[in-house]
Structure formats: structure tokens, C-alpha cells
Amino acid sequence: MPAVLAGLACSLSLVLAGCTNTTDNRPTVSSTVPPATAGWSPVVAERLTVGLQTPWAAVFLPDGTALISERDSARLKAVRNGAVTVVGQVPGVAAGGEGGLLGLALSPGFAADRYLYLYLTGAEDNRVVRARVEETADGGLALGAPEAVFTGIPKAGTHNGGRIRFGPDGFLYVATGDSQRRDQPQDPNALGGKILRLTADGQPAPGNPFGNAVYSLGHRNVQGLAWDGSGQLWASEFGPDKDDELNLILPGANYGWPEVTGAPQRQGFQDAKAVWPSTAESSPSGLEIIGSTAYLGALRGQRLWTVPLEGNAAGDPVAHFTREYGRIRDVVRAPDGRLWLLTNGQNPDFVLILALQG
């Protein structure tokens, strides 16, 4: 049975955040997964105030330089040794609502091809493009002209998805939202409400379950993608007004939206492994997995969640930094092993760097 957050005991910080759930109707949790606090705990090591404006995603170059996308300005910024520079402004971005310059993914062959993949909202659709990141004569970085990799993903003011990431298999995984078109998530031939699996050139990856780009379906608005040590894909997803989810993604599986949410154990649908009944406590965005712990940034919940993982099961989520730093959009592991958290919507936003202590 999935771990359900409804009955988390309200610590003082959660009480201040408005936690009103009681244990009276709490489902029984049969998980034997050790709590996240038994492993690594996040500790604030550094705060980088570098003038970010609504940052959305971060990736790291081999030399440790961080590249960060800004949703509304369409600027790509680099953070190196605590200093920020503008690498370029991505053309063709039509920012508005939840759309704009969103996810980033570094090519597995970056050392040779220098490709950065970007998910953006354009005039007509959401799309994946790629552009080369080149070093300049003065030691800086410059963004080359983007080329389209995959187009036609439906767009809207909300539910644009946007997280992209290369998996251990070398293929590009793309999270799309339902773009407020509820007929899309259950249609295996539509692109909305899906996780897509593509080659580096934007073709459907070999072995996809429906013979097209779709890898899994029945999603509302996936916001985070990460793999555990066994190579299993996990995804964080927004619920409507309840049932935010952490899902274990299986090829061809149907995660229920808009027919079901959470973990109703209804035949034909895949249950979430962890469920937050109140979206005010979570609205999970960026996701990273280190060891046996998933780290999820929360937007409305304004906190960092840790969720212990064991095999295909998840334990009870544990909250950290509740309402201390505002909305957290992305969680990314840096090459030095620390976690970078991007705050969101404070303008200027900042980077919170966490050390993991056992």
C-alpha cells in the first residue's frame, strides 16, 4: 500500500503552516520502508543570492558550472564560483502563466556535442529544442541557435509539464501536462498528460510500449523525474485540489488522470506510491533521488520533502524547512554531492545549497 501523508503528526512548523489533518480517518500504512530520517538529512550549507528571476530548472556542466533557466525572461544563466552571468536569451519563447522557458537536460555526450536540451512554450505549442553551449574567448559561455527536436506538445496557461531528463538508458524523458484538455491523458496517441521517451534526435525510442513517443499515460502535470539506484524511474505530479503524487513509472502504465487520483486501487490504473491529500502541503515540483531517499521541492507547501524508497515501495514523507525559504521549484544534485534548491516566485530568487549529513 502506498505511503499516505494524511496522518502525519503535525509538528509545530506544520501547525503554523495550517496542517489540520487528524488521524481519525487515517488509512493504515503497511509499508516497512525505513523513515527518511534514518538515512541522510539535509542541512543548509550555503545560500547564493545571484538575482534569479523565476528560475525553473538547473543542470551542471562537467566542470561544475550550473546552468539555470528563467521561465518568464527566457534567459539561460550560468553560476560559476558564486558569480552569475547570462549565457543567452532563448528565442521563440512565449512566456505566460505557467509557460515559458522550463526544463533543461544535458546531453549524455556533452563533452563531444556540447548540446543542451531545453523545454519551452512557443507561440503554438510546447516543444523540446537543443542548442550548443560554447566557451567564449574570455572564458565565458554562449548559447548557440536552437534547433527543434520534438514539437506539437499541447500548451495552455497552466499544466504545461516541462521537466526533461536523460535516463540511464541514454534516452530523453519528457514530462507533459494535460494542458487543461482532459481527453488527452487517456489517449495513447495524444501527447498531453504523458511521459514521453525519445532518442536524442527526437524520435520515439525503440521499445516504447505504444509504438510512438508515449512511455506512460494518465498524468495530470508531471513536474519531476528521477531514477533510483536500480534504474527505476520515479515522477512527482500535481494533483487537482488533493492527491499530489510520487509515482513509480512503468512502461505503458496508466496513472489514472482524470478518472482517478492518488491510490484508489482501481483495476486498470497504477496507484501512486506516496500521496499528499492536501496540495497546500506539497504541490511537488523538482525531484532528485540520492541513495534510498527521494527529495522533492514543494511549491504551495514551501518545504522540502524527503521520502524513503525501498524497491518499488515508498515510506512516509518527512518535511524540512517548512515555509522557511518559500516555494521550491527544483532540486538538483551537484557534482560535489550537495543538493541545489531553486526558490521560485520571490524575484529575486536564490539558490539554497544543502549538505547531506547522516
C-alpha positions in Angstrom: 0.0 0.0 0.0 1.4 3.5 -0.8 2.5 5.7 2.0 -0.2 8.3 2.6 0.5 11.7 4.2 -2.9 12.4 5.7 -1.9 11.3 9.1 1.5 12.9 9.5 1.7 14.2 13.1 1.7 18.0 12.9 4.9 19.4 14.2 4.9 23.0 15.3 6.0 24.1 11.9 3.3 22.2 10.2 0.7 23.6 12.6 1.8 27.1 11.7 1.5 26.2 8.0 -2.1 25.2 8.6 -2.0 21.5 8.9 -5.4 20.4 10.2 -5.5 16.7 9.4 -6.2 14.3 12.2 -5.6 10.6 12.5 -9.3 9.7 12.8 -9.7 8.6 9.2 -6.1 7.8 8.5 -5.6 4.8 6.3 -3.5 2.0 7.7 0.1 2.2 6.3 1.6 -1.2 5.9 4.9 -0.1 4.4 8.0 -1.4 6.2 10.3 1.1 4.4 12.6 2.8 7.0 11.9 6.5 7.6 13.9 9.1 5.6 15.3 10.4 8.9 17.1 7.1 9.3 19.4 8.0 6.4 20.6 11.3 5.2 19.2 14.6 6.4 19.5 17.9 4.6 21.5 20.7 6.3 21.8 24.3 4.8 25.4 24.9 3.8 25.2 28.0 1.7 22.8 30.5 0.2 23.6 32.0 -3.2 21.8 35.3 -3.8 22.5 35.8 -7.5 19.5 37.7 -8.7 17.5 34.9 -10.3 14.0 35.8 -11.7 11.5 32.9 -11.5 14.1 30.1 -12.1 12.7 26.8 -13.3 15.5 24.2 -13.8 19.2 23.7 -13.3 21.8 21.3 -14.7 25.5 21.1 -14.2 28.3 21.1 -16.8 31.2 18.7 -16.3 33.3 21.5 -14.7 30.6 22.1 -12.1 29.1 25.3 -13.7 25.4 25.4 -13.1 23.1 26.4 -15.9 19.7 27.8 -14.8 16.6 28.6 -16.9 14.4 31.5 -16.1 10.8 30.9 -17.0 9.5 34.4 -17.8 12.6 36.1 -19.1 13.7 33.1 -21.3 17.2 33.7 -20.1 19.7 31.0 -19.5 22.1 31.9 -16.8 25.4 30.3 -15.6 26.5 30.2 -12.0 30.2 29.6 -11.5 32.2 30.1 -8.3 29.3 32.0 -6.8 29.0 34.5 -9.7 26.2 34.7 -12.3 26.4 35.5 -16.0 23.8 35.4 -18.8 24.6 32.7 -21.3 21.8 33.8 -23.7 18.2 34.5 -24.1 16.4 31.7 -25.8 14.4 32.8 -28.9 10.9 31.7 -29.7 9.7 31.5 -26.0 6.1 32.7 -25.5 6.0 33.1 -21.7 2.7 33.4 -19.9 1.0 31.7 -17.0 2.9 28.5 -16.2 4.6 28.5 -19.7 7.9 29.8 -20.7 11.5 28.5 -20.6 11.1 25.4 -18.4 13.2 22.2 -18.2 16.8 21.6 -19.1 18.8 18.4 -19.8 22.4 18.0 -20.6 23.3 15.7 -23.5 25.0 12.4 -22.3 27.6 13.2 -24.9 28.0 16.8 -23.9 31.8 16.7 -23.9 31.7 16.0 -27.6 28.5 17.5 -28.9 28.0 20.4 -26.4 24.2 20.1 -26.6 21.9 21.4 -24.0 18.2 20.4 -24.4 15.5 22.9 -23.4 11.7 22.5 -23.0 9.9 25.7 -23.8 6.5 27.1 -24.5 6.3 28.6 -28.0 3.7 30.6 -29.9 1.8 27.4 -30.9 3.0 24.6 -28.7 5.3 23.2 -26.1 8.4 21.8 -27.6 11.9 20.4 -27.0 14.8 22.2 -28.6 18.6 21.8 -28.3 21.4 24.3 -28.6 25.1 24.2 -28.2 26.8 25.8 -25.2 30.2 27.0 -26.4 33.0 28.6 -24.5 34.0 32.1 -25.4 37.4 33.6 -25.8 37.1 35.4 -22.5 36.3 32.2 -20.6 32.5 32.7 -20.6 29.7 30.7 -22.2 27.5 31.4 -25.1 24.3 29.7 -26.3 24.1 28.8 -30.0 21.0 28.9 -32.2 18.4 26.3 -31.0 17.1 23.6 -33.3 13.7 21.8 -32.8 14.0 18.3 -31.5 10.3 17.5 -30.7 7.3 19.7 -31.3 3.5 19.6 -31.1 3.1 19.2 -27.3 -0.2 21.0 -26.4 0.1 24.3 -24.5 -2.1 26.3 -22.2 -1.9 28.9 -19.5 -1.4 26.0 -17.0 -0.4 22.3 -17.0 2.4 22.6 -19.4 4.6 19.9 -17.8 8.2 20.8 -18.7 10.6 18.5 -16.9 13.1 16.7 -19.2 15.9 14.4 -18.3 18.1 11.8 -19.9 17.7 8.4 -18.3 20.3 5.7 -17.6 19.3 4.1 -21.0 20.5 7.2 -22.8 17.0 8.3 -23.9 15.4 11.6 -23.3 12.3 11.5 -21.0 9.8 14.4 -21.4 7.1 15.2 -18.9 4.0 16.9 -20.4 0.9 18.3 -18.8 -2.7 17.8 -19.8 -2.9 21.5 -20.9 -6.5 21.5 -19.5 -7.5 19.1 -22.2 -8.9 16.2 -20.2 -9.4 14.0 -23.3 -5.6 13.8 -23.8 -4.1 11.9 -20.8 -6.1 8.7 -21.5 -5.4 8.7 -25.3 -2.2 6.8 -26.0 -1.9 8.7 -29.3 -2.1 12.2 -27.8 0.9 14.0 -26.3 -0.7 15.7 -23.4 -0.7 14.2 -19.9 2.2 11.8 -20.7 5.8 10.9 -20.0 7.5 10.6 -23.4 10.6 8.7 -24.2 12.7 9.9 -27.1 16.0 9.4 -28.8 18.5 12.3 -28.7 17.3 13.4 -32.2 13.6 13.4 -31.1 12.4 10.1 -32.5 10.3 7.6 -30.5 12.7 5.5 -28.5 12.9 1.8 -29.5 10.8 -0.4 -27.4 8.2 2.2 -26.4 5.0 0.4 -25.3 2.6 2.0 -27.9 5.0 2.2 -30.8 5.1 6.0 -30.6 6.7 8.6 -28.3 4.5 7.7 -25.3 6.1 5.9 -22.4 3.3 6.3 -19.7 -0.1 7.9 -19.7 -2.9 9.2 -17.4 -0.9 12.1 -16.0 -2.2 15.5 -15.0 1.0 17.6 -14.8 4.3 15.8 -14.1 6.9 18.1 -12.6 9.8 15.9 -11.5 11.7 13.0 -13.0 14.5 10.9 -11.3 15.9 7.4 -11.3 16.8 5.4 -8.2 20.0 3.2 -7.9 18.2 0.3 -9.5 17.4 2.3 -12.6 13.7 2.7 -11.8 12.0 5.9 -12.9 10.0 8.0 -10.3 8.0 11.1 -11.1 6.3 13.8 -9.0 3.0 15.1 -10.1 0.4 17.8 -9.2 -3.0 16.7 -8.0 -6.1 18.8 -8.6 -7.1 20.1 -5.1 -5.9 16.9 -3.4 -3.7 13.8 -4.0 -0.3 15.2 -5.1 1.7 12.1 -6.0 5.0 10.4 -6.1 4.8 7.7 -8.8 6.9 4.7 -9.8 6.8 4.9 -13.6 6.3 1.7 -15.5 6.3 1.5 -19.3 2.7 1.5 -20.7 1.2 2.1 -17.2 -1.9 4.3 -16.8 -1.7 6.6 -13.8 -5.4 7.4 -13.9 -6.0 11.1 -14.6 -8.7 12.3 -15.0 -10.5 9.2 -14.0 -8.8 8.7 -10.6 -6.1 10.4 -8.4 -3.9 9.1 -5.7 -4.1 5.4 -4.8 -7.7 4.2 -5.1 -6.6 0.6 -6.0 -8.9 0.7 -9.1 -8.3 -2.0 -11.7 -6.5 -0.8 -14.8 -4.8 2.2 -13.1 -1.4 2.4 -11.4 -1.5 3.7 -7.8 0.8 6.4 -6.6 3.4 5.2 -4.1 3.1 8.3 -1.9 0.1 10.6 -1.7 -0.3 14.1 -0.2 -4.1 14.6 0.4 -3.7 18.4 0.7 -2.0 20.2 -2.2 -1.4 23.1 0.2 1.2 20.9 1.9 3.1 19.9 -1.3 2.4 20.7 -5.0 5.7 18.7 -5.6 8.0 20.0 -8.3 11.7 19.2 -8.8 12.7 15.6 -7.8 16.1 14.1 -7.0 17.0 10.7 -5.7 20.2 10.0 -3.7 20.7 6.6 -2.2 17.4 5.4 -0.9 15.8 8.8 -0.4 13.7 10.9 -2.8 14.0 14.7 -2.3 11.0 16.8 -3.6 10.7 20.5 -3.7 7.2 21.8 -2.8 5.6 24.9 -4.3 2.4 25.6 -2.4 3.8 23.6 0.5 7.0 25.7 0.6 9.2 23.0 2.0 11.5 20.1 1.1 10.1 16.6 1.4 12.2 13.5 1.8 10.6 10.2 1.0 12.4 6.9 1.8 12.4 4.3 -1.0 13.0 0.6 -0.9 12.5 -1.5 -4.0 9.1 -0.5 -5.5 7.8 0.9 -2.2 7.9 4.4 -0.6 7.6 5.2 3.1 6.2 8.2 4.9 7.3 11.6 3.6 9.1 13.9 6.1 9.0 17.7 5.8 12.1 20.0 6.1 12.4 23.8 6.2 8.6 24.3 6.2 7.9 27.9 5.0 11.4 29.0 5.8 12.6 29.7 2.2 9.3 30.0 0.2 8.4 28.0 -2.9 10.9 25.4 -4.1 10.8 24.7 -7.8 13.8 22.4 -8.5 16.0 20.0 -6.6 19.3 19.0 -8.3 22.3 17.1 -7.1 25.6 19.0 -7.8 28.8 17.2 -8.9 30.2 17.7 -5.3 27.3 15.7 -3.9 25.4 18.6 -2.4 21.8 19.5 -3.3 20.8 22.7 -5.0 17.3 24.0 -4.4 15.9 26.8 -6.6 13.4 29.0 -4.9 10.5 30.3 -7.0 8.4 33.5 -7.3 10.2 35.8 -4.9 12.0 37.7 -7.6 14.8 37.9 -6.9 15.1 34.2 -6.2 18.1 32.4 -4.8 19.8 29.0 -4.6 19.9 27.1 -1.4 22.7 24.6 -1.2 22.3 21.7 1.1 24.8 19.3 2.5 23.6 15.8 3.3 24.6 14.6 6.8 24.0 11.1 8.2 
